[in-house]
Amino acid sequence: MPLVDIQVIDGVFNEDEKKEMIEKVTNTMVEIEGESLRSVTWVRVIDVPGGQWGIGGQPLGAADVKALQNAAA
């Protein structure tokens, strides 16, 4: 029974986006493991408080990620 954790910075994704993550990751796992294991495939979205997540030695918060998202658009 797989357990997949998705860790995100709190405040970046809304509830609908988190639901979509859960659905799509579950579907991907089921494609690999088989439909019979759908009911025992666990996916958790874990919110990490801003400032407790860092890249390149620098802490990041929701505003930093949203700035990156806007820059890529």
Secondary structure, 3 states (H helix, E strand, C coil): CCEEEEEEECCCCCHHHHHHHHHHHHHHHHHHHCHHHHHHCEEEEEEECCCCEEECCEEECHHHHHHHHHHHC
